[in-house]
Structures are given as C-alpha cells and as structure tokens.
Amino acid sequence: MSMADLLAELFSRESANTRIALERVPFEKADWSPHEKSMTLGRLAGHIAEMGGWGTSILTTDEYDMNPEGGEAYSPPTFESLDDVLSTFDEGVSAAVAALEGMSDQAMMEN
C-alpha cells in the first residue's frame, strides 16, 4: 500500500468522525460564544468544515499563503445553515482524498 493510499484511508476515517461531530452542532445557536474574544459556535463549525479542503491545496501547491503579498487575503466563507457547513466539509474531504489518491510515494516525499 502506498503512503498516499494509507493517508487517504486514515483521512477518510477521521473525517467521518469529524462529520459526526459537525452534524451535532446546534446551528440555531451559531451566534453563541463562550467569551467575547472567542469564535462563535457557527464560525468554529465553519472553520472545521473548511479544514477538510485545505489538504488539496497542501498536496497540490508548493506553498500556502493566506495573506499573499500583492494578492488577495483569505476571507472565510459565511455559512447560513448546518447543511452549508456539512456540504463544504464533504466537498473538501472528497477533493483532498482524490488528490491523495493520485499521488506517488515519490511526490509524497517532496517538500
């Protein structure tokens, strides 16, 4: 089994567990925050949902800059519902697994 296949299997398994946690977010309380400096519950759920897709960028580009010089800074999406959060997570995970499945062991060893 290649490194990429092993990572794809592990990532899929862990992502399934993360999705179970996301499904339980009470999105009607999305504006709740435990502290004024903390993310709201909705923003935190969205942040976790976005992370599923970061793997694709990490696997397919040489660098990842959220605020590139001379470029547009990253701006997180706004989620209107739990369905939006889950679909973003699912799409990102699917794309990351597809990127992993196409990688060779040699490519996995590159910086």
Secondary structure, DSSP 8 states (H G I E B T S, - for coil): --HHHHHHHHHHHHHHHHHHHHHT--GGGTT--SSTTS--HHHHHHHHHHHHHHHHHHHH-S---SS-TTS---------SHHHHHHHHHHHHHHHHHHHHT--HHHHH--
